[in-house]
């Protein structure tokens, strides 16, 4: 993949956005070169006044093909975790820090490649516009890339996981692992332990929401 040319997505964001106009406008975004390789932009989905917003890193292979978030194996795990935590996914808005799938080709497979900090920054106007429209009570960052996209590059998920902080986008922001990290655990025992920790983080979110 060629080195991305970075600009900024701000020019593509509608002046008076709604979720619907943002979902339409994102397909014309040329904020960086990732659009050249992805099948499509994958924008956020869910209630436009959701109390909870989940922010992941970027679409995966299946998300890129289908145009929806968390429809692959990580999505199935997320659904199960939300159910166990007592959170109705239909009431949650789900999005990503980066709207296009970044990958490298290995034979016929497209393997996820972590977006660069500059690519995350180029895409940040979309995320900021989403949060301005939704005005959530709680933002949950899934993984290090999403955490740094929302809370800054100095914020360390490994040190601050599960803590809640205030933010200009929401009264409460917290960070936990991305579901795909649980799937990458080396054996069943570690996957089970990681899943239980993830559910525990989501239960904290539910408790904050109820209070």
C-alpha positions as CSV (number, residue, x, y, z in Angstrom):
1,X,0.0,0.0,0.0
2,X,1.4,3.4,-0.9
3,X,2.1,5.9,1.8
4,X,-1.1,7.8,2.6
5,X,-1.4,11.5,1.6
6,X,-2.9,13.2,4.7
7,X,-5.2,16.3,4.6
8,X,-8.1,16.6,6.9
9,X,-11.7,15.5,6.9
10,X,-13.1,18.8,8.1
11,X,-13.9,20.1,4.6
12,X,-16.2,17.1,4.1
13,X,-18.2,17.5,7.3
14,X,-21.6,19.2,6.7
15,X,-22.0,22.7,8.3
16,X,-25.1,21.7,10.3
17,X,-24.7,18.0,10.7
18,X,-27.2,15.3,11.6
19,X,-26.2,11.6,11.8
20,X,-28.0,11.0,8.5
21,X,-26.1,13.8,6.7
22,X,-22.9,12.7,8.2
23,X,-23.5,9.1,7.0
24,X,-24.0,10.4,3.5
25,X,-21.2,12.9,3.4
26,X,-18.5,10.5,4.7
27,X,-18.5,8.6,1.4
28,X,-17.0,11.7,-0.3
29,X,-14.2,12.1,2.3
30,X,-10.7,12.5,1.0
31,X,-9.1,13.4,4.3
32,X,-6.4,10.7,3.8
33,X,-5.7,8.1,1.2
34,X,-7.3,5.2,3.0
35,X,-10.5,5.7,0.9
36,X,-8.5,4.6,-2.2
37,X,-8.2,1.0,-0.9
38,X,-11.3,0.4,1.2
39,X,-14.5,-0.8,-0.2
40,X,-16.5,2.0,1.4
41,X,-16.5,4.3,4.4
42,X,-18.3,2.7,7.4
43,X,-19.9,5.4,9.5
44,X,-21.4,5.1,13.0
45,X,-24.8,3.5,13.6
46,X,-27.4,3.7,16.4
47,X,-29.8,6.1,18.1
48,X,-28.9,9.8,17.4
49,X,-29.5,10.5,21.1
50,X,-27.9,7.4,22.5
51,X,-26.7,7.7,26.1
52,X,-23.8,5.4,25.4
53,X,-21.3,5.6,22.5
54,X,-18.8,2.8,21.8
55,X,-15.8,3.9,19.8
56,X,-13.5,1.3,18.2
57,X,-10.5,1.6,16.1
58,X,-11.6,1.1,12.4
59,X,-13.8,-1.2,10.3
60,X,-12.5,-4.7,9.8
61,X,-12.7,-6.9,6.7
62,X,-16.3,-7.9,7.1
63,X,-17.4,-4.4,8.2
64,X,-15.7,-3.0,5.1
65,X,-17.5,-5.4,2.9
66,X,-20.9,-5.1,4.5
67,X,-20.9,-1.4,5.5
68,X,-21.8,-2.0,9.2
69,X,-19.9,-2.0,12.4
70,X,-19.0,-5.1,14.5
71,X,-20.5,-7.7,12.2
72,X,-17.5,-10.1,12.3
73,X,-16.2,-12.3,15.1
74,X,-15.4,-9.3,17.4
75,X,-18.9,-8.1,16.9
76,X,-20.4,-11.3,18.0
77,X,-18.2,-11.2,21.1
78,X,-19.2,-7.6,21.8
79,X,-22.9,-8.5,21.5
80,X,-22.5,-11.3,24.1
81,X,-20.6,-9.0,26.4
82,X,-23.2,-6.3,26.2
83,X,-25.9,-8.8,26.9
84,X,-24.1,-10.2,30.0
85,X,-23.5,-6.6,31.2
86,X,-27.2,-5.8,30.9
87,X,-26.7,-3.2,28.1
88,X,-29.2,-3.2,25.2
89,X,-27.0,-2.9,22.0
90,X,-30.0,-1.4,20.1
91,X,-29.8,1.6,22.5
92,X,-26.0,2.1,21.9
93,X,-24.4,4.1,19.2
94,X,-21.3,2.3,17.7
95,X,-18.6,4.0,15.7
96,X,-14.9,3.9,15.0
97,X,-12.1,6.5,15.2
98,X,-11.2,5.8,11.6
99,X,-13.9,5.3,9.0
100,X,-12.0,3.3,6.3
101,X,-10.5,-0.1,6.6
102,X,-6.7,-0.1,6.6
103,X,-5.1,-3.4,5.6
104,X,-2.3,-5.2,3.9
105,X,-2.9,-8.1,1.4
106,X,-1.5,-11.5,2.1
107,X,-2.5,-13.7,-0.8
108,X,-6.3,-13.5,-1.0
109,X,-6.7,-12.3,2.6
110,X,-6.8,-8.7,3.8
111,X,-5.1,-8.4,7.1
112,X,-5.9,-5.5,9.5
113,X,-3.2,-2.9,9.8
114,X,-3.2,-0.4,12.6
115,X,-3.9,3.2,11.4
116,X,-1.1,5.7,11.9
117,X,-1.7,8.5,14.4
118,X,-1.8,11.0,11.5
119,X,-4.6,9.0,9.9
120,X,-6.5,9.0,13.1
121,X,-6.1,12.7,13.4
122,X,-7.2,13.3,9.8
123,X,-10.4,11.4,10.5
124,X,-11.1,13.1,13.9
125,X,-13.5,15.8,12.5
126,X,-16.0,13.0,11.8
127,X,-15.8,11.6,15.3
128,X,-16.1,15.1,16.8
129,X,-19.2,15.8,14.7
130,X,-20.8,12.6,15.7
131,X,-20.3,13.4,19.4
132,X,-21.6,16.9,18.9
133,X,-24.8,15.6,17.4
134,X,-25.4,12.7,19.9
135,X,-24.2,14.4,23.1
136,X,-23.8,11.1,24.9
137,X,-23.6,10.6,28.6
138,X,-20.9,8.0,28.4
139,X,-18.2,7.3,25.8
140,X,-16.5,3.9,25.9
141,X,-13.3,3.6,24.1
142,X,-12.5,0.1,22.8
143,X,-8.7,-0.4,22.5
144,X,-5.7,1.9,22.5
145,X,-6.3,3.6,19.2
146,X,-9.8,4.7,20.1
147,X,-8.7,5.7,23.6
148,X,-5.9,8.0,22.2
149,X,-8.3,9.3,19.6
150,X,-10.7,10.5,22.3
151,X,-8.4,11.2,25.3
152,X,-5.1,12.1,23.7
153,X,-1.9,10.2,22.9
154,X,-0.6,10.5,26.5
155,X,-3.5,8.5,27.8
156,X,-2.4,4.9,28.5
157,X,-5.1,2.2,28.4
158,X,-3.0,-0.3,30.3
159,X,-2.8,2.2,33.2
160,X,-6.2,3.8,33.2
161,X,-8.5,1.0,32.0
162,X,-11.9,1.1,33.7
163,X,-11.5,4.6,35.1
164,X,-14.0,7.3,34.3
165,X,-13.0,10.9,33.4
166,X,-14.9,13.9,32.2
167,X,-14.5,15.2,28.7
168,X,-15.9,18.0,26.5
169,X,-17.7,15.3,24.4
170,X,-19.4,13.6,27.4
171,X,-19.7,13.8,31.1
172,X,-18.1,10.3,31.5
173,X,-15.5,8.7,29.3
174,X,-13.8,5.3,30.0
175,X,-11.6,2.9,28.2
176,X,-11.3,-0.9,27.9
177,X,-9.9,-3.4,25.5
178,X,-11.2,-4.0,22.0
179,X,-13.1,-7.3,21.6
180,X,-10.6,-8.4,18.9
181,X,-7.9,-8.4,21.6
182,X,-9.9,-11.0,23.5
183,X,-10.1,-13.2,20.5
184,X,-6.3,-13.0,20.1
185,X,-5.7,-14.4,23.6
186,X,-3.5,-17.6,23.2
187,X,-5.8,-20.1,24.8
188,X,-9.4,-20.7,26.0
189,X,-8.6,-20.0,29.7
190,X,-7.0,-16.6,28.9
191,X,-9.8,-15.8,26.5
192,X,-12.4,-16.6,29.2
193,X,-10.6,-14.4,31.8
194,X,-10.2,-11.5,29.3
195,X,-13.9,-11.7,28.4
196,X,-14.9,-11.7,32.1
197,X,-12.8,-8.6,32.7
198,X,-14.4,-6.9,29.6
199,X,-17.9,-7.7,30.9
200,X,-16.9,-6.2,34.3
201,X,-15.8,-3.0,32.6
202,X,-19.2,-2.8,30.8
203,X,-21.1,-3.4,34.0
204,X,-19.4,-0.3,35.4
205,X,-20.7,1.6,32.4
206,X,-24.2,0.2,33.1
207,X,-24.0,1.3,36.7
208,X,-22.9,4.8,35.8
209,X,-25.8,5.0,33.3
210,X,-28.4,3.9,35.8
211,X,-27.1,6.4,38.4
